[in-house]
Amino acid sequence: MRRFLVGAAGAAGIGLLTVACGSSSSAPPSPSAAVTPSVSSSPSAAGGQAAGAATVSLRAISGIPGKALVDSQGRTLYLFEADHAGKSTCSGACAAAWPPYTVTGTPQPGSGVNPALLSTIRGPDGSTQVVYDGHPLYYFSGDSHPGDHSGQGSNAFGAGWYVVAASGNKIDTS
């Protein structure tokens, strides 16, 4: 059953990525394309609640130059170019595809992460969302394993999505 769920989540994620990458409008994907990951290693669409210690670390990710920000489980974190002034603009269908990285406490910086750039905001749903260098952080529902970066360079919900460098800048691999 677990293999089926992992396969189904992966196939659905590929379908969502196809929709997201092929769309430059801010219209949400069709309901059949919206994915709620059911794999325990993925954040839920209700929010990417950090389990245990909420740590933002750096990790080398295959296909991404340098090191990128990840959560304490090694899951890739993204920024959304439509967000400005430390405010999240991703909610509803957007947050289902790109769950915010939320915490219940204070996120801790891992090795190489600048603690002065790490903070939190109140997200659109009232949760506490992790922010790095003014960028609210998100997961991608199409990523199912640590180090996955299927959302890298996507253009969905009106703007680009990128993995984040230690500097707080997007890592653009195009």
C-alpha positions, 0 to 999 in steps of 0.5 A: 500500500505504501508503494502505491501511495508513494507512486501515486503521489509522485505521479500526481506531483509530476502532473502538478509540475506540468500544469505549474510550469506550463502556466504563467497565469495566476489561475489555480490548477484544476482540482484534479491537478491539486495534490495533497501529499500523503507520504509521511516524508512530505509536508501536508497541504494544510501546512508544512509543520516542522516535526521536532526541532525546526532547523533551517540548514544548508545542503548540497542538492544534486543539480543545484549549484552550491548549497540550498536551504532545507528543513531539519528533514532535508526537504528543499525550501523555496521562495516565491517571487510574488512575495514582497516585504516579508509578506506571504501572498500564497494561499488557497490553491497556491498553498495546497501546491506550495505548502508554507514552511510553518513552525510552532516555536522559533526556527534555529539556524543550522551550520552556514545559515545566517541567524540574522536572516532567519525570522517568522511571520504570521502567514495568510492562514494564521500559522507561523511561517519561516522567513529567510532574508525577507522571503517566506519559505515554502515546500513543493507538493511534488517533492516527496523525498529529501533533496528533491527539487521538482519545483525549481524554476517553476512559474506558477500562481503568477511568479517564479519559485526557486530554491534559496541560497545561504545568502537569501537569494534565489538559485536560478539554474536556467 
